[in-house]
Amino acid sequence: MNYDVSLLDIKLFLMTNQFGNFSEVARRQDMTPSSVSRKMAQLENKVGSKLLHRHTRSISLTEEGVLFVKHCTEIISQYEQVSQRIEQKADTPRGTVKISAPVAFGRLHIAPYIPELLDKYPLLKVEMYQTDHFVDPAQDGIDLLIRIGVLQDSSMRMKKFGSQNYVMAASPSCIKLHGSPESADQLGRHNCLVFKGTKGLQRWFIGDEVLSPFDVTGSLYSNNAETLVSSAVGGAGIVMFPTWLIGEELKSGKLVAIMQDHQVSTSAEEQTINALYLETDNLAPKVRVVIDFLTQKYGSPCYWDAV
């Protein structure tokens, strides 16, 4: 029996089973597909059995591979539990923290503070994944998930950083040229720059105590919020975005808040900014210090909402 099987071999094998091809495993592990394929061939050689059926466009498990997956999953799980207990006992923030955050929020409100975080905790490493798409933290191995919007029911634990507050705004030149709407009904006479995602045009909710949806239109739609903000600064029209996104433009005067006597949002429900993490008996020090660090940086209320 060959005992020269590494945890990396096992991890690559489990990932190959998960994603069904070497290319995706290689991309996630910063390897080449050929090197992953070679590792799997060496693993089969070590265990003395064929574990994978290699098809033209996909990979599947042999009968022996199915059995190997079951036991390898248990091995990795036990290793992670032991490592976490040792880390928690040492109570020293060390190791890699995988953070997933929305693209713009990560760029504006996480990335600028990473150097200070790493300087404060020299044994810490950060892997930052910025995406606006759904992320499964368990499947993708994410330690800390920054999620913004209407919080859905979740089995994950949560730390709320603050509320997501929206502002309707336009540039001084746009207001000077076209005036400022005073009610939702008047928006129809103004050019609105609207976010358009996979679910279509984003609806604007406006009201006093009760928010009602309004369909707004304009000459520019985009699935990139920062493109719309830049266009609004240039005088193209009116935008409605959260304060964390356009706070600097408002403070600098590049954008001016309008209809401030109305509540505005993209949903009738409360939206929040949260850090989510998987349910555990004891939160690992490496994750805890990142949450505490960001909480201290953001303040209460969050600095982008502070007057």
Stockholm file with secondary structure:
# STOCKHOLM 1.0

chainA/1-307         MNYDVSLLDIKLFLMTNQFGNFSEVARRQDMTPSSVSRKMAQLENKVGSKLLHRHTRSISLTEEGVLFVKHCTEIISQYEQVSQRIEQKADTPRGTVKISAPVAFGRLHIAPYIPELLDKYPLLKVEMYQTDHFVDPAQDGIDLLIRIGVLQDSSMRMKKFGSQNYVMAASPSCIKLHGSPESADQLGRHNCLVFKGTKGLQRWFIGDEVLSPFDVTGSLYSNNAETLVSSAVGGAGIVMFPTWLIGEELKSGKLVAIMQDHQVSTSAEEQTINALYLETDNLAPKVRVVIDFLTQKYGSPCYWDAV
#=GR chainA/1-307 SS CCCCCCHHHHHHHHHHHHHSSHHHHHHHHTCCHHHHHHHHHHHHHHHTSCCEEECSSCEEECHHHHHHHHHHHHHHHHHHHHHHHHHHHHTCCCEEEEEEECHHHHHHHTGGGHHHHHHHCTTEEEEEEECSSCCCHHHHTCSEEEEEESCCCCSSEEEEEEECCEEEEECHHHHHHHCCCCSGGGGGGSCBEEEEETTEECCEEEESSSEEEECCCCSEEESCHHHHHHHHHTTSCBEEEEHHHHHHHHHHTSSEEECTTSEEESSSSCCEEEEEECCCSSCCHHHHHHHHHHHHHHTTTTTTTCC
#=GC SS_cons         CCCCCCHHHHHHHHHHHHHSSHHHHHHHHTCCHHHHHHHHHHHHHHHTSCCEEECSSCEEECHHHHHHHHHHHHHHHHHHHHHHHHHHHHTCCCEEEEEEECHHHHHHHTGGGHHHHHHHCTTEEEEEEECSSCCCHHHHTCSEEEEEESCCCCSSEEEEEEECCEEEEECHHHHHHHCCCCSGGGGGGSCBEEEEETTEECCEEEESSSEEEECCCCSEEESCHHHHHHHHHTTSCBEEEEHHHHHHHHHHTSSEEECTTSEEESSSSCCEEEEEECCCSSCCHHHHHHHHHHHHHHTTTTTTTCC
//
